[in-house]
Amino acid sequence: MKLIIAGILLTSGILLTTFEFQKAIGTNGVDRGKIVLESSDGFIVVGEKSSTDFTRKEVFVYKTDKQGNVQWGKSYGGSESYVVNDAFLDSNQHIHLSSERYLNNRESLIYLHLNETGELQNASPYDEGGNEVEPWAIAPAENGNKLVVGFTKIADFVPGGFYNASLETKHLYILKENANGTKIWSKKLMLPNNTSSFAYDITKTSDENYCIIG
């Protein structure tokens, strides 16, 4: 299945019928585009592709020009499945991905740093004491640092299954890492009565603080 990317003109909030471009890109398997970023000379398309038998996923990144013509495309993953939830471009046109991998029947956070041509610069996994971590959003911070938010959970694993959802409690999770992907600190929010909490997005405000929603 091919991934469709399109440039559509919008004027005063009204969708026009004229497309600037429409392209189909992809490989064998099922491709799902999740994120599009505007680069200095085109677009970065980020998503996931599943194997033809749907047993594993990889993260893909395509770089296109302003007309949607693919300049390069690369995938990232291992023997386990990888998915991506958020991304941003820095001032050097490097790509920073908040991803997760499924390993040994659990999910863990992995941060991917790519240069402007898609070459992998760093892949930093974070295992918070064996607890699962699902990262949902990533934002740039000062001095090349990054903030990742999502949730961590303690799951009761059952034979032949993924986990017992009825015994699962989520806790809002925040990770701060430096420019090299090394953890500076991480925190989780503990609410009374073991109430679940989680974060889905983070944005930097004009007064240099951060707003988290979940």
Secondary structure, DSSP 8 states (H G I E B T S, - for coil): --EEEEEEEEETTEEEEEEEEEEEE--SSEEEEEEEEE-SSEEEEEEEEE-TTSS-EEEEEEEEETT--EEEEEEE--SSEEEEEEEEE-TT--EEEEEEEEETTEEEEEEEEE-TT--EEEEEEE-BTTBEEEEEEEEE-GGG-EEEEEEEEEEE--TTSS-EEEEEEEEEEEEEE-TTS-EEEEEE---GGG------EEEE-TTS-EEEE-
